């Protein structure tokens, strides 16, 4: 059964190699070059990868942190970007999402500081890889496609081709989850083609296995199509034969066991009973290889297949023997495959119950329930962690905004306080100076009193009065200082309040201007569509009727005129009238398609693609998970945008194939228009946008959407558009 199917597709960053020997080789290469050199920074990633996948995760992360610190000092950001990307994926594998996100953010910053396209592609690949593991598959696809654009423009080195192959595998896996089998098959075949071109035995084997699994999944959903089942068998057989032929160069012996068990399970599940011998033959092969390589999960799967056949034949004793052997093998594995264990507990309970051994049956039922609860709780905890992490991220972003605002406000307060402190220091200096002057005056008075004596008749009481006056003056100065502080804080509060009010007023004016602009745009688009409808009716009902009447009149003249020359001239005129009528109908239909009004956007686009296609041009549509019910106004705007982009591709790109894709992700609609035309450089064309692109951007304002253009001379063009489903064109 499928319960015993073990699918473990492990993708490394630089390929599959023997773990211990890889560490020794990478360490030797790393230490042989100059300390801190660019060559050592490039080798640091390979060395860290070998350590990480040889169970030395802590040492790998320390090595990466050390070299990231060195690389961050380089003017070229390519070295730090690559090392941060590796650290981000390692952290994700270790379930340290905070570190993973931090390293990825650093990698994206460093990638902007380099012109190396392969590094930009690698960072986009890392971001897509992390999105895929966070179940954000739509974002993952976008990042993978961006990475492929960079890789296609970069020199096709061995490592670039290897990373493109990794992206093909990721896209094939995502489209398999979506059950979009045509795209899954496309990327699986690309993986196989590249593997054969590079003559990499392990990659070729993996590609054969991926193709076999692809067709098996398609057959499960289309059981009436036996061709899919036979294609799956064919690729599994090719994988096994290729492995046996190239066994000396294959790095992972357990992969042969994995392939044999997959094929045995295919025969068990989806082929007639006459294939039992073949199924058991490959199950035995998987068992023997699994025992040699100590891959106990595969040994358990092989015994499970043998047990299935025994149970089908009613031989419960033999089935029980195989099931117990399968369970014993599974318990030897360091990481127990819960899916296989659940199936074994259930089957053993059923066998013992059939034999009347209820005590044993109860024991295995308890084991089944216990493990099921553990798996359920683990899944629930993982989901809770993901939700909590998302909430924490949003909370931190809000807190960061508040902290930035507070920091700016504190900065202004500190500046004002600094100025106030200067004024207070000046006042204090003046006060000290006054005190010194008064002290000197008192000393002079005392000196004069001593010298003059009776002449001045200055009594001690007068001196005390002057000292009391001095103290009173000091108290008044201190009181004034406090009053000044109060006035300062009141003024500061008033200034801050005024700034906030002014900011709110500017934002309000900006919002009003945006609303007015959107209202003008909506009115303009509605006016355009109304005028198109009027012109289409006038052309069809007015000019169309005139042309039809003219044709009827001329047709009557051909019957009356016996002159061959005149009759030929009339026939040519009739033919030209037919062409004019057809062209008139085409123009009227383009101005306002009836299918859009009657049957909606999908049918209108299908009809448009079919009408525009010819022997030299193929236009196709793809609709993926498109469930939103767009308003009629938005459907018309989307139709006009696609119509404009297709016309641009036909007129300017000289394309022979155009693909239009509409998909829905959560509350957003995604539009992609791709062509295989001559392409262009978006950077050179950005400053002189055509009227067509200007029209598209004007309509995108109505949809609150965004547009991204990816193109390269000679490589075609891909235009992506995204807009929210429930935006309000009047209120943003």
Rosetta blueprint (number, residue, H / E / L):
1 X L
2 X H
3 X H
4 X H
5 X L
6 X L
7 X L
8 X L
9 X L
10 X L
11 X L
12 X L
13 X L
14 X L
15 X L
16 X L
17 X L
18 X L
19 X H
20 X H
21 X H
22 X H
23 X H
24 X H
25 X H
26 X H
27 X H
28 X H
29 X H
30 X H
31 X H
32 X H
33 X L
34 X L
35 X L
36 X L
37 X L
38 X H
39 X H
40 X H
41 X H
42 X H
43 X H
44 X H
45 X H
46 X H
47 X H
48 X H
49 X H
50 X H
51 X H
52 X H
53 X L
54 X L
55 X L
56 X L
57 X H
58 X H
59 X H
60 X H
61 X H
62 X H
63 X H
64 X H
65 X H
66 X H
67 X H
68 X H
69 X H
70 X H
71 X H
72 X L
73 X L
74 X L
75 X L
76 X L
77 X L
78 X H
79 X H
80 X H
81 X H
82 X H
83 X H
84 X H
85 X H
86 X H
87 X H
88 X H
89 X H
90 X H
91 X H
92 X H
93 X H
94 X L
95 X L
96 X L
97 X H
98 X H
99 X H
100 X H
101 X H
102 X H
103 X H
104 X H
105 X H
106 X H
107 X H
108 X H
109 X H
110 X H
111 X H
112 X L
113 X L
114 X L
115 X L
116 X L
117 X H
118 X H
119 X H
120 X H
121 X H
122 X H
123 X H
124 X H
125 X H
126 X H
127 X H
128 X H
129 X H
130 X H
131 X H
132 X H
133 X H
134 X L
135 X L
136 X L
137 X H
138 X H
139 X H
140 X H
141 X H
142 X H
143 X H
144 X H
145 X H
146 X H
147 X H
148 X H
149 X H
150 X H
151 X H
152 X H
153 X H
154 X L
155 X L
156 X L
157 X L
158 X H
159 X H
160 X H
161 X H
162 X H
163 X H
164 X H
165 X H
166 X H
167 X H
168 X H
169 X H
170 X H
171 X H
172 X H
173 X H
174 X H
175 X H
176 X H
177 X H
178 X L
179 X L
180 X L
181 X H
182 X H
183 X H
184 X H
185 X H
186 X H
187 X H
188 X H
189 X H
190 X H
191 X H
192 X H
193 X H
194 X H
195 X H
196 X H
197 X H
198 X H
199 X L
200 X L
201 X H
202 X H
203 X H
204 X H
205 X H
206 X H
207 X H
208 X H
209 X H
210 X H
211 X H
212 X H
213 X H
214 X H
215 X H
216 X H
217 X H
218 X H
219 X H
220 X H
221 X H
222 X L
223 X L
224 X L
225 X L
226 X H
227 X H
228 X H
229 X H
230 X H
231 X H
232 X H
233 X H
234 X H
235 X H
236 X H
237 X H
238 X H
239 X H
240 X H
241 X H
242 X H
243 X H
244 X H
245 X H
246 X L
247 X H
248 X H
249 X H
250 X L
251 X L
252 X L
253 X L
254 X H
255 X H
256 X H
257 X H
258 X H
259 X H
260 X H
261 X H
262 X H
263 X H
264 X H
265 X H
266 X H
267 X H
268 X H
269 X H
270 X H
271 X L
272 X L
273 X H
274 X H
275 X H
276 X H
277 X H
278 X H
279 X H
280 X H
281 X H
282 X H
283 X H
284 X H
285 X H
286 X H
287 X H
288 X H
289 X H
290 X H
291 X H
292 X H
293 X H
294 X L
295 X L
296 X H
297 X H
298 X H
299 X H
300 X H
301 X H
302 X H
303 X H
304 X H
305 X H
306 X H
307 X H
308 X H
309 X H
310 X H
311 X H
312 X H
313 X L
314 X L
315 X L
316 X H
317 X H
318 X H
319 X H
320 X H
321 X H
322 X H
323 X H
324 X H
325 X H
326 X H
327 X H
328 X H
329 X H
330 X H
331 X H
332 X L
333 X L
334 X L
335 X L
336 X L
337 X L
338 X H
339 X H
340 X H
341 X H
342 X H
343 X H
344 X H
345 X H
346 X H
347 X H
348 X H
349 X H
350 X H
351 X H
352 X H
353 X H
354 X H
355 X L
356 X L
357 X L
358 X H
359 X H
360 X H
361 X H
362 X H
363 X H
364 X H
365 X H
366 X H
367 X H
368 X H
369 X H
370 X H
371 X H
372 X H
373 X H
374 X H
375 X H
376 X H
377 X H
378 X H
379 X H
380 X H
381 X H
382 X H
383 X H
384 X H
385 X H
386 X H
387 X H
388 X H
389 X H
390 X H
391 X H
392 X H
393 X H
394 X H
395 X H
396 X H
397 X H
398 X H
399 X H
400 X H
401 X H
402 X H
403 X H
404 X H
405 X H
406 X H
407 X H
408 X H
409 X H
410 X H
411 X H
412 X H
413 X H
414 X H
415 X H
416 X H
417 X H
418 X H
419 X H
420 X H
421 X H
422 X H
423 X H
424 X H
425 X H
426 X H
427 X H
428 X H
429 X H
430 X H
431 X H
432 X H
433 X H
434 X H
435 X H
436 X H
437 X H
438 X H
439 X H
440 X H
441 X H
442 X H
443 X H
444 X H
445 X H
446 X H
447 X H
448 X H
449 X H
450 X H
451 X H
452 X H
453 X L
454 X L
455 X L
456 X L
457 X L
458 X L
459 X L
460 X H
461 X H
462 X H
463 X H
464 X H
465 X H
466 X H
467 X H
468 X H
469 X H
470 X H
471 X H
472 X H
473 X H
474 X H
475 X H
476 X H
477 X H
478 X H
479 X H
480 X H
481 X H
482 X H
483 X H
484 X H
485 X H
486 X H
487 X H
488 X H
489 X H
490 X H
491 X H
492 X H
493 X H
494 X H
495 X H
496 X H
497 X H
498 X H
499 X H
500 X H
501 X H
502 X H
503 X H
504 X H
505 X H
506 X H
507 X H
508 X H
509 X H
510 X H
511 X H
512 X H
513 X H
514 X H
515 X H
516 X H
517 X H
518 X H
519 X H
520 X H
521 X H
522 X H
523 X H
524 X H
525 X H
526 X H
527 X H
528 X H
529 X H
530 X H
531 X H
532 X H
533 X H
534 X H
535 X H
536 X H
537 X H
538 X H
539 X H
540 X H
541 X H
542 X H
543 X H
544 X H
545 X H
546 X H
547 X H
548 X H
549 X H
550 X H
551 X H
552 X H
553 X H
554 X H
555 X H
556 X H
557 X H
558 X H
559 X H
560 X H
561 X L
562 X L
563 X L
564 X H
565 X H
566 X H
567 X H
568 X H
569 X H
570 X H
571 X H
572 X H
573 X H
574 X H
575 X H
576 X H
577 X H
578 X H
579 X H
580 X H
581 X H
582 X H
583 X H
584 X H
585 X H
586 X H
587 X H
588 X H
589 X H
590 X H
591 X H
592 X L
593 X L
594 X H
595 X H
596 X H
597 X H
598 X H
599 X H
600 X L
601 X H
602 X H
603 X H
604 X H
605 X H
606 X H
607 X H
608 X H
609 X H
610 X H
611 X H
612 X H
613 X L
614 X E
615 X L
616 X L
617 X E
618 X E
619 X E
620 X E
621 X E
622 X E
623 X E
624 X E
625 X L
626 X L
627 X L
628 X L
629 X L
630 X L
631 X L
632 X H
633 X H
634 X H
635 X H
636 X H
637 X H
638 X H
639 X H
640 X H
641 X H
642 X H
643 X H
644 X H
645 X H
646 X H
647 X H
648 X H
649 X H
650 X H
651 X H
652 X H
653 X L
654 X L
655 X L
656 X L
657 X E
658 X E
659 X E
660 X E
661 X E
662 X E
663 X E
664 X E
665 X E
666 X L
667 X L
668 X E
669 X E
670 X E
671 X E
672 X E
673 X E
674 X E
675 X E
676 X L
677 X L
678 X L
679 X L
680 X L
681 X L
682 X H
683 X H
684 X H
685 X H
686 X H
687 X H
688 X H
689 X L
690 X L
691 X H
692 X H
693 X H
694 X H
695 X H
696 X H
697 X H
698 X H
699 X H
700 X H
701 X H
702 X H
703 X H
704 X L
705 X L
706 X E
707 X E
708 X E
709 X E
710 X E
711 X E
712 X L
713 X L
714 X L
715 X L
716 X L
717 X E
718 X E
719 X E
720 X E
721 X E
722 X E
723 X E
724 X E
725 X L
726 X L
727 X L
728 X L
729 X L
730 X L
731 X L
732 X L
